[in-house]
């Protein structure tokens, strides 16, 4: 069985082992998340020669909270060090196009690995273990493919095979939760007043929770896959056991030391003042 999520070091970004790929490969759109427009394949003006960020400690104050919330799930170092064998795009410009194209593909696959690892820790879904493990091994193998295979990969089709199994996992877990089964899937909860709400075991997949007030809400075992939590207020909220929650979702929200994220996710640094 794969190691629990907390031991999945490969699914955590190691910027020191990456060639600043997210700062180059991905486009930026001037918005509340990014202070500037930037085309895909163009280095950010704050990217240093050593591939570090010149404003890393000031991203939020400089208008780049979207960078602080972004997480490649370890795809950056895998593409940099394994797919391309440690050859960086500055000294080996012939690798640049394929390298930049590989990053978002591997990032999506690694995010699926994160979800599958989460599912594999759920006691209620133990009977799905063989299928989950098989899909995890296949997903990891795809992420480790050569640049040509990554470019040709239909990630949406692969996700279409993984998602039904994640849904079954979610249903099994939530069925054991008091009040579980409430369907708020893809609900428009923009700015909703949900202070102190009992959302235990709720299906909040793909829900729009931007700027929602979830202060003190009970979100234990809620399915939050794909939920948009940008600027959602999670102060004092209980997210213990929440399904498929990711670091970027937490980092895009507001919270404090009384917020209880699911293990093993830490509280984002900006929640600590």
VOPAKOL-315745 format. One record per atom (N, C-alpha, C): residue in one letter; x, y, z. Coordinates in steps of 0.02 Angstrom, whole numbers, plus 50000, padded with zeros to 5 digits. Example, Ala and Ser with C-alpha at 12.3 -4.5 7.8 and 13.67 -1.06 7.14 Angstrom:
REM VOPAKOL-315745
A506604971650390A506154977550390A506604983550390S506424988850354S506844994750357S506455000250394
REM end
This chain:
REM VOPAKOL-315745
X500434994050000X500005000050000X500455006250000X500265011549962X500665017649962X500705020550033X501235024350043X501305027650108X500745032650118X500565034150182X500065039250195X500275045850165X499795050350155X499935056750123X500495060550159X500505060150226X501005064050262X501715061950247X501805055950220X502475053450203X502625054150128X502155056950091X502245057450019X502655063650003X503305063250020X503755068950009X503765071049936X503675066249891X503705067749820X503135072249797X502605072849837X502025076849819X502045083749852X502605085549878X502705092249907X503205096049865X503045102249850X503495106249809X504165107349843X504695106249806X505385107749829X505675112849780X505545119149794X505755124349747X506505124449735X506895122249784X507615122149776X507855116849727X507415112049710X507585106849662X507255108049594X506945113749587X506585115349525X506925121349491X506805122049428X507105127549390X506615133349380X506235134749433X505755140349429X505235139249376X505035133049364X504595131549308X503925135049312X503625135249372X502975138549377X503025146049363X503615148849374X503725156049363X503835157649289X503885152449249X504005153449177X503455150249136X503315143949149X502875140149105X502155142549107X501925144949164X501215146549172X501065153849157X500495155249128X500295162249116X500025165449179X500065171949184X499765175749239X499285180749209X498735181849243X498245186849222X498165191949278X498255198249262X498195203449313X497515203049345X497515202349411X496895201249449X497045202049523X496565200049564X496685200249636X497225195349657X497375190349614X497875185349629X498565187049604X498595190849549X499245192549518X499245199849498X499805203049512X499855210249499X499965211949425X500165206949385X500345208349315X500065202949269X500075204549204X499955199549152X500635196749132X500635190149117X501255186949094X501055181149049X501365180748991X501215175348945X501565168848967X501255163248949X501565156748962X502235156348925X502745153848959X503405153248928X503845159248937X503575164548968X503965170548982X504145170749055X504785171449072X504975171649143X504665177649179X504455176549240X504215182049282X504805186749294X504655193149298X505195198149308X505525197349377X505195193849422X505475192949489X505885186449495X505935182649441X506325176449443X507065178049439X507445175749488X508165177149491X508555172249448X509195173649439X509625169349400X509715162449431X509645162049497X509715155649531X509045151949536X508535154449499X507865151649495X507455152849559X507705157049604X507315158949662X506875164949646X506405166449692X505955172049683X506225178049721X506265183749687X506545189749717X506085192949769X505455191049770X504985194049818X504625188549858X504955182849865X504625177049897X504325178749965X504675182650005X504425184350071X503915189850071X503775192750012X503305198350008X502765197249955X502625191049939X502165189549884X501475192749894X501205192049953X500535194749966X500535202449964X501025205549995X501045212849996X501215215749928X501555211949886X501735214349819X501185212849767X500635209749789X500075208449744X500085201749710X500425196849740X500475190149710X500235184649758X499645185349788X499405180049832X499285173449795X499155173949730X499045167949690X499675163649686X500255166849687X500885163049687X500975159549753X500795162949807X500875159949873X500405153949882X499825154249849X499345148749855X499495143049807X499885144249755X500005139049705X500425133449733X500275127349712X500665121549732X500705116849673X501295114849654X501385110249597X501335102949618X501235101649683X501195094849709X501825090849693X502395094349690X503025090949677X503175089849604X502745092349559X502865091349487X503485095149464X503625100849494X504195104949472X504855101249478X504965098249536X505605094749544X505615088249505X505035085049495X505035078849456X505215080249383X504915085449355X505065087249286X505795089549280X506015093649327X506695096349324X507235091049332X507155086849383X507695082349401X507635075349371X507025073149355X506945066449330X506775066349255X506245069949236X506055069849166X506615072649122X506945077949146X507475081049106X508165080249137X508225075849185X508885073949211X509305079549238X508995084749266X509385090249295X509645095349246X509425094949184X509625100049135X509135105849138X509375111849152X508915117449159X508825120949092X508265124549087X508065127649023X508505133649004X508875136449052X509305142049036X509945139649001X510245134449029X510865131849000X510735126948943X510135124448940X509945119748887X509275122148856X509295127748820X508685130648794X508295126048748X508625120848722X508265116148679X507755112048718X507805112048784X507325108348826X506715112548845X506765119148836X506275123648865X505555122148845X505425121448781X504735120548759X504425114248788X504785108648784X504515102448811X504465102748887X504935105948919X504935106248992X504335110349017X504215116048984X503655120249005X502985116748991X502955112948938X502335109348922X502215103548970X502765100648996X502695094849041X502445096749110X502615102849133X502445104649202X501695104149217X501245107349179X500535106949197X500255099949192X500535095849148X500295088949141X500475084949204X501115085349224X501335081649283X501005084449346X500895091049348X500555094049406X499855091049414X499495090349360X498825087549365X498845080149387X499325076449362X499395069449381X499595068849455X500035073149478X500235073049548X499645074949594X499225079549571X498635081149610X498175075149616X498105071349563X497715065149566X498035060249615X498705059949616X499045055649664X498885057749736X498855064349747X498675066849813X497975064349833X497505064849787X496825062549801X496795055049813X497155051249772X497155043949780X497485041949846X498005045449865X498315043949930X497835045449987X497475050849981X496975052450032X496455046850036X496205044649978X495705039249977X495975032950009X496615031449999X496905025350026X496985025450102X496925031350133X496965031650206X496285030850238X495745030550199X495075030550226X494845023450243X494735022150307X494535015450329X493875013350297X493415018050289X492765016450261X492805013950189X493345015650154X493425013750084X493935008250076X494055004450128X494574999250125X494434994250069X493804992750057X493634987950004X493824990249934X493944996749926X494144999549861X494904999649853X495254997149905X495984997549905X496324994949842X496154988849819X496494986249759X496404990749698X495804993349688X495694997749631X496055004349639X496045007049699X496395013349711X497145012549701X497425007149726X498145005949719X498335005149646X497925001549608X498075000449537X498075007049499X497585011249513X497555017749479X498115022349501X498315021649564X498875025749588X499515023849551X499645017349545X500245015049510X500235017349437X499655016949406X499605019049336X499725026549329X499425030449376X499505037749373X500225039749383X500565036449430X501265037949443X501695036149383X501535030549351X501915028549291X501825033649235X501215036149227X501085041249175X501485047549190X501505049649253X501865055649271X502615054949260X502855048749260X503575047549250X503755046249177X503285047249132X503425045949061X503885051149030X504135049648970X504575054348935X504175060348910X504515065748892X504175071948870X503675070748813X503845066348766X503405065248709X502755061948732X502805057248779X502205053948804X501775058748845X502095063048884X501725067948923X501345072848878X501665074848824X501345079448777X500735076448744X500745069948734X500195066548699X499655064048747X499775064548812X499315061648861X498665065448866X498105061848866X497445064848877X497305064548952X497495069848987X497425069949060X496685069849080X496265073249042X495545073349058X495255066349056X495455062349007X495205055549001X495435051349060X496055052249081X496305048449139X495945050649202X495845057149209X495475059649268X494765056749269X494485055849210X493815052949205X493775045849231X494345042349233X494365035649261X494485035849336X494855040849359X495005041349430X494405044049469X494075048949442X493565052549480X492995048149506X492725043449467X492195039249494X492405035449556X493035033349559X493275029749618X493335034449678X493535040549665X493565045449719X492865047049744X492385047349699X491695048549719X491425042849762X491595036749744X491375030949784X491685031149853X492325033049856X492665033849920X492305039049962X492155044749932X491815050149967X491145047849994X490765044349954X490105042049975X490155037350035X490645032850034X490725028150089X490925031650154X491365036550148X491585040250208X491025044450235X490685048050192X490165052650215X489545049050242X489435043050218X488865039150242X488925037550316X489525037550342X489645036050412X489635042350456X489525048050424X489545054450460X488845056750476X488695058850537X488035061550553X487855067250505X487285066550473X487075071750426X487395071050358X487825066050349X488165065050284X487665063750228X487855065850170X487435064850111X487105071150085X487165076650123X486885082850098X487255085150036X486875086449984X487175087849919X487185095349906X487785098249910X487885105349892X488405105649835X488405100349796X488895099949741X488795105649692X489355108849676X489375114549630X488885120049648X488735120549712X488265125749735X488595132649731X488195137649714X488435144549713X488345147449783X488885147349821X488875149849890X489335155849896X489395159649843X489815165549842X489585170449897X490035171749945X489875176449998X489345174050046X489185167550045X488635164950087X488795165650161X488265166750200X488345167250272X488235160350302X488785156950317X488755150150342X489115149550409X489115155050445X489435155150510X489125149950556X489555145450583X489315140350629X488905134850597X488885134550530X488465129650496X488705122550508X488225117850513X488395110750519X488425107850449X489025107050424X489135104350357X489515097850360X489435094150414X489765087650421X489555082950364X490045080150330X489895075350278X489545078050217X489535084550209X489195087550151X489605086450088X489255085750033X489575085349968X489635092449940X490235095249946X490365102049923X490825102049863X490835096549826X491265096049767X491135101749718X491655105349700X491595110549649X491175116449670X491015117049734X490595122649756X490975129249755X490615134549745X490895141349742X490815144449811X491365144549848X491345147049917X491775153349925X491885156849870X492295162949873X491985167949923X492395170149970X492205175150020X491615172950064X491475166450066X490945164050110X491175164450182X490705165850227X490865166250298X490735159350329X491275155550339X491235148950368X491535148950439X491525154750470X491805155250537X491455150250584X491855146150617X491585141350664X491175135750633X491195135050567X490795129850534X491085122950547X490655117950547X490865111050556X490895107750488X491505106650463X491615103850396X491955096950401X491875093650456X492175087050464X491905082150412X492365078650379X492205073650328X491815076550269X491815083050260X491505085950201X491955084750140X491645083650082X492025082650021X492135089449989X492765091649987X492935098349963X493345098149899X493325092649863X493725092249802X493485097549752X493945101649730X493785106849681X493405112749707X493265113149773X492895118849800X493335125049798X493045130649779X493415136949774X493355140649841X493895140749879X493895143649946X494255150349949X494345153549893X494705159949893X494355165049939X494745167549987X494505172550035X493925170150078X493795163550078X493295160950125X493555161750196X493125163550242X493325164550312X493235157950350X493795155050369X493805148550402X494015149150475X493975154950504X494195156050573X493785151550619X494135147250656X493795142950703X493425137050671X493485136250606X493135130750572X493485124150586X493085118750587X493355112150598X493335108250533X493935107150503X494005103550441X494295096550452X494255094150513X494545087650530X494255082250484X494685078550451X494465073150408X494155075250343X494175081750326X493885083950263X494205080250205X493795078350157X494025074250101X494335078550046X494925076450024X495245078949963X495415086349966X495505089050025X495715096050032X496455096550015X496665102049985X497355102949964X497665109249995X498315109549994X498665115450019X498465121849982X498405121849916X498195128049882X497515130549904X497045125949917X496385128149940X496445131650007X496825128750054X496905131950119X497265138650113X497785138750072X498185144850065X497795150550034X497275148949995X496875154249964X496335156950010X496225153550066X495705155450113X495995159550171X495555162250213X495755165650273X495615161150333X496065161150381X495975157150441X496415159750496X496425156150551X496845158150607X497055151950646X497365153050703X497635147450741X497085142950769X496465145250770X495915141150795X495605136850740X495815137750678X495575133650622X495905126850626X495515121550616X495775114750621X495775111450552X496345111750517X496385108450452X496455100850461X496315097050408X496395089750414X497135087850416X497295082750454X497975080150454X498115077050385X498695078550355X499295081750382X499385088850360X498865092250336X498955098950309X499085103950364X499615107950357X499765113050408X499345119350396X499315123450447X499005129950438X499475134250395X499205137650344X499635142050304X499975147350347X500565149250328X500965154050368X500595160550378X500225162950327X499905169550334X499315169450382X499095163450403X498565163050454X498835164750523X499495164350530X499805165450596X499995172750607X499765176950562X499915184050568X500575185850538
REM end
